[in-house]
Amino acid sequence: MTGTTLITGADGYLGGLLAADLPSWSDDALILSVRARDEAEFADRRARLERALGPEAAGRATIVPADLRSDDAFADVDPRSVTRIVHTAAVTRFNVDRDTARADNVEGTARVCAFALRCDNLQRFAHVSTLYSVGRREGSIKEVRYDDSGFVNHYEWSKWASEEHALDTCSDLPLSLLRLPTLIADDDSGHVTQYNAFHNTLKLYYYGLLSLVPGKAETPMVLATGAFATAATRPLLDPAAPDGIYHLCPDPPANADLGRLIDTAFTVYERDEHFRRRRHLRPVYCTRDSFDDMVDLAEHMRGGPINQAIGSVAPFAHQLYLPKTFHNEGLRAVWQDYTAPDPVELIEATCEYLAASRWGRNSEETP
């Protein structure tokens, strides 16, 4: 039976991918919520989203403004019509302050949960989270609920708190929590349209603005693509899929460690004439105490490239000292057509794209 899927944050990276993908396998109508401060901003966001979706998805979609900081965020949506909710809206910056993280991620999720409880015909409520909602834990990480173990940044805390709220208030709903890894490219080609801390850090190394590597070389780097995350989400939106927590990540052995990531990136860079002319040396690893000392020093140097470089890495660097193995048995049991990119090939392709395009500035130079 055809229903209606509401996607929050549809103008964000994953929300947009899911909105464009859903018409290829579902007959659902789409309600796509975007955040806008006024009518002019909404009109602009709606036009951009319609262009990105293409005619098939856009023709099936109703795009609505929904500010999740407002109690009437879904005033334009009839809860009786909604049969599936995919909550992707969130602030995802590692350096987000606690108040913003609470207002957007925690309280925003609470409002989505409150709306979900009013949807009498709801068949699936998928809440998108992050693998790093488990915070400072190390070792084996299962697809289960974890308590507060401390967090590296406010973003991690807010996603954990959002999970807690959803699990506490929506336990009687068909709820799935989808924990995502770091998405570094659109697909296996390495093409990048959404830049994040991963890409920014590689840019610092390319331009010689960072000479140290915070973290342990053996720390697993759990990386994936937008295409992988989209494909993994499809079976979890099926009403027949078991409720629960899912890690949308590659199998544990299919992850490169930090050392392999750095080696692969610099192997790519060293094939680039512009990089070779600068004669940058490969970075060296430093201890957590040494990195913290460097952060303290940078904070006393107001402005300047060193302060900016360290400041962009610091909000997530401590995770690189906390090796984790994320298990995905639940995902594998549901996703019969599971396939994941080769991690080293993905890193290589992504670094090639970043270097050739100069991080998106020279699109004509991309492979």
C-alpha positions in Angstrom: 0.0 0.0 0.0 1.3 3.4 -1.0 2.0 5.7 1.9 3.8 9.0 2.6 7.4 9.4 3.8 8.5 12.5 5.7 12.2 13.3 5.5 13.5 16.0 7.8 16.6 17.9 6.8 15.9 17.0 3.1 18.1 19.8 2.0 21.0 18.3 3.8 23.5 15.8 2.4 22.0 12.5 3.4 18.4 13.7 3.5 18.8 14.8 -0.1 20.3 11.5 -1.2 17.5 9.6 0.4 14.8 11.8 -1.1 16.3 11.3 -4.6 16.7 7.6 -4.1 13.3 6.7 -2.6 11.3 7.0 -5.8 13.4 4.3 -7.4 12.1 1.6 -5.0 9.0 3.0 -3.3 5.7 4.4 -4.5 5.4 6.6 -1.4 4.6 10.3 -1.7 7.3 12.5 -0.2 7.1 15.3 2.3 10.5 17.0 2.5 11.1 19.4 5.3 13.7 22.1 5.1 14.7 24.8 7.6 14.3 28.4 6.6 14.1 31.7 8.5 11.7 33.4 6.2 9.7 33.0 3.0 12.6 34.2 0.8 15.0 31.7 2.2 12.4 28.9 2.0 11.8 29.7 -1.7 15.5 29.6 -2.4 16.0 26.3 -0.6 13.0 24.8 -2.2 14.2 25.7 -5.7 17.7 24.3 -5.0 16.3 21.1 -3.6 14.0 20.6 -6.6 16.9 21.0 -9.0 19.0 18.5 -7.0 16.2 15.9 -6.8 15.4 15.9 -10.5 12.0 15.8 -12.1 10.8 12.3 -10.9 11.4 12.9 -7.1 10.5 16.6 -7.2 7.3 15.8 -9.0 6.3 13.4 -6.2 7.4 15.7 -3.3 5.8 18.3 -1.2 8.5 20.6 0.3 7.6 22.3 3.5 9.4 24.6 5.9 10.0 23.1 9.3 12.1 24.8 12.0 12.8 22.1 14.6 13.4 24.8 17.2 9.7 25.6 17.0 7.0 23.7 18.8 4.8 23.9 15.7 7.5 22.8 13.3 5.2 20.4 11.5 2.1 22.7 11.4 1.9 22.1 7.6 1.9 18.3 7.8 -1.1 16.1 8.6 0.1 13.4 10.9 -2.6 11.0 9.7 -1.0 10.9 6.3 2.5 10.0 7.4 3.4 6.4 7.3 7.2 6.7 7.5 9.6 9.2 9.0 13.3 9.5 8.3 14.9 12.1 10.7 18.1 13.3 9.2 18.0 17.0 10.3 20.9 17.9 12.6 23.9 20.1 13.1 26.9 17.8 12.3 29.8 20.1 12.9 32.3 18.6 15.4 33.0 22.1 16.8 29.4 23.0 17.5 28.8 24.6 20.9 26.7 22.8 23.5 23.7 25.2 23.4 23.4 24.9 19.6 23.8 21.1 19.8 21.1 20.9 22.4 18.7 23.2 20.6 19.1 21.7 17.2 19.9 18.0 17.8 18.4 17.1 21.1 15.4 19.4 21.3 14.8 19.1 17.6 14.7 15.3 17.9 12.3 15.7 20.8 9.9 17.6 18.5 10.2 15.0 15.8 9.4 12.3 18.3 6.4 14.2 19.6 5.1 14.5 16.0 5.8 10.7 15.4 3.6 9.9 18.4 0.7 11.7 16.7 1.1 9.6 13.5 -1.5 6.9 14.0 -0.6 5.1 10.8 3.2 5.2 11.3 5.0 2.1 10.0 8.6 3.1 10.4 10.5 5.8 12.3 14.1 5.9 11.4 16.3 8.3 13.4 19.7 8.9 11.9 22.6 9.1 14.3 26.4 8.6 14.3 28.7 5.8 15.3 30.4 8.2 17.6 27.3 8.6 19.8 29.1 6.0 21.9 31.6 8.7 22.9 34.9 7.8 24.5 34.4 4.0 24.6 37.1 1.8 23.2 37.2 -1.7 21.8 34.2 -3.7 20.6 31.1 -1.7 19.9 27.8 -3.6 19.4 24.5 -2.4 17.9 23.1 -1.7 21.4 22.2 1.2 23.7 25.1 2.6 25.7 25.2 4.9 28.7 27.1 8.1 29.1 30.9 7.3 28.9 32.0 10.9 28.2 32.3 12.5 24.8 35.0 14.2 22.7 32.8 17.0 21.6 29.3 18.4 22.0 28.2 16.9 18.7 28.8 13.4 20.0 27.0 14.2 23.2 24.0 15.6 21.4 23.6 12.6 19.2 23.8 10.3 22.2 21.2 12.4 24.0 19.0 12.4 20.9 19.2 8.6 20.8 18.3 8.4 24.5 15.2 10.6 24.0 14.0 8.6 21.0 14.5 5.3 22.8 12.7 6.5 25.9 9.7 8.2 24.3 9.1 6.2 21.2 9.6 2.7 22.5 6.1 1.7 21.4 6.7 2.9 17.8 8.5 1.0 15.0 11.7 2.7 15.8 15.1 2.2 14.2 18.3 4.1 15.1 20.8 4.3 12.2 24.3 5.0 13.3 26.4 6.3 10.4 30.2 6.4 9.9 32.1 9.3 8.3 31.0 9.7 4.7 33.9 10.8 2.7 32.6 10.7 -0.9 29.4 10.4 -2.9 30.3 7.0 -4.3 33.3 4.7 -5.1 34.6 7.2 -7.7 35.7 9.5 -4.9 33.7 12.5 -6.1 32.9 14.8 -3.2 30.0 17.3 -2.9 29.8 17.5 0.9 33.0 18.5 2.7 33.5 17.8 6.3 36.3 17.6 8.9 37.9 14.6 7.1 38.4 16.6 3.9 39.5 19.7 5.8 42.2 17.7 7.6 43.5 16.2 4.4 43.6 19.7 3.0 45.8 20.9 5.9 48.3 18.1 5.2 48.3 18.8 1.4 49.2 22.5 2.0 51.7 21.8 4.7 49.7 23.5 7.5 49.8 20.4 9.7 52.9 18.3 10.3 51.7 16.1 13.2 49.1 13.3 13.2 47.0 13.1 16.4 46.0 9.5 17.2 47.3 6.0 17.1 48.3 4.5 13.7 46.3 1.4 14.5 43.0 3.2 15.1 40.4 1.9 12.6 38.9 4.5 10.3 35.3 3.7 9.6 34.6 5.4 6.3 31.8 5.0 3.7 30.1 6.8 0.9 26.8 8.5 0.4 25.8 5.7 -2.0 26.6 3.1 0.7 24.6 4.9 3.4 21.7 5.3 1.0 21.7 1.6 0.0 22.0 0.5 3.6 19.0 2.6 4.6 16.6 1.1 2.1 16.0 -2.2 3.8 15.8 -0.6 7.2 12.8 1.5 6.1 10.8 -1.6 5.3 8.1 -2.0 8.0 9.0 -5.6 8.2 12.6 -4.8 9.3 13.1 -5.5 13.1 13.2 -2.4 15.3 16.5 -1.6 16.9 19.9 -0.1 16.6 21.9 -0.5 13.4 25.5 0.4 12.4 25.4 1.5 8.8 29.1 0.7 8.3 31.3 -1.8 6.5 32.2 -5.1 8.1 34.9 -4.7 10.8 37.8 -6.2 8.7 36.9 -3.9 5.8 38.3 -0.8 7.4 41.7 0.8 6.9 43.5 2.1 10.0 44.8 5.7 10.5 48.3 4.7 9.4 47.0 3.3 6.1 44.9 6.4 5.6 47.8 8.7 6.0 50.1 6.6 3.9 47.6 6.4 1.1 46.8 10.1 1.1 50.5 11.0 0.9 51.1 8.4 -1.8 48.5 10.2 -3.9 49.8 13.7 -3.0 53.3 12.7 -4.0 52.1 12.0 -7.5 50.9 15.7 -7.7 53.5 18.1 -9.2 52.2 21.1 -7.2 52.6 19.1 -4.0 56.1 17.8 -4.9 57.3 21.3 -5.6 56.5 22.3 -2.0 58.6 19.3 -0.7 56.4 18.7 2.3 57.5 15.9 4.6 55.1 13.2 5.7 53.6 14.0 9.2 54.7 12.3 12.4 52.4 10.8 15.0 52.2 12.5 18.4 50.9 11.5 21.8 47.6 12.8 23.2 49.5 14.9 25.8 51.7 16.4 23.1 48.7 17.2 21.0 46.9 18.8 23.9 49.9 20.9 24.7 49.9 22.0 21.0 46.2 22.9 21.3 46.9 25.0 24.4 49.7 26.8 22.6 47.6 27.5 19.5 44.8 29.0 21.7 47.3 31.6 22.9 48.2 32.5 19.3 45.2 34.5 18.2 44.6 34.1 14.5 47.2 32.8 12.1 47.3 29.5 10.1 48.6 27.4 13.0 45.8 28.4 15.3 43.2 27.8 12.5 44.8 24.4 11.6 44.9 23.1 15.1 41.5 24.5 15.9 39.9 22.6 13.0 41.4 19.3 14.0 41.1 19.5 17.8 37.3 18.9 18.1 37.6 15.3 16.9 41.3 14.4 17.4 40.8 12.6 20.7 38.7 10.0 19.0 41.8 9.0 17.0 43.4 7.8 20.3 40.4 5.6 21.1 40.3 2.6 18.8 36.9 1.1 18.2 35.6 -1.9 16.3 32.0 -1.3 15.2 30.0 -4.4 14.6 27.2 -4.6 12.1 25.6 -8.0 12.5 22.1 -6.4 12.6 22.6 -4.5 9.4 24.0 -7.6 7.6 21.0 -9.7 8.7 18.6 -7.3 7.1 20.6 -6.0 4.1 20.8 -9.1 1.8 22.5 -7.2 -1.0 25.3 -5.8 1.3 28.3 -4.4 -0.6 30.9 -2.0 0.6 33.7 -0.1 -1.1 37.3 -1.3 -0.7 38.6 1.1 2.0 42.0 1.8 0.5 40.7 2.2 -3.0 38.0 4.6 -1.7 40.6 6.7 0.2 42.8 6.8 -2.9 40.0 7.9 -5.2 38.8 10.5 -2.8 42.3 12.0 -2.3 42.8 12.0 -6.0 39.6 14.0 -6.5 40.5 16.4 -3.7 44.0 17.1 -5.0 42.9 17.4 -8.6 40.0 19.7 -7.8 41.9 21.6 -5.1 39.0 20.7 -2.7 36.3 21.7 -5.2 37.8 25.0 -6.4 38.9 23.7 -9.8 36.2 21.5 -11.0 37.6 21.4 -14.5 40.7 19.6 -13.2 38.8 16.7 -11.6 39.4 13.3 -13.1 
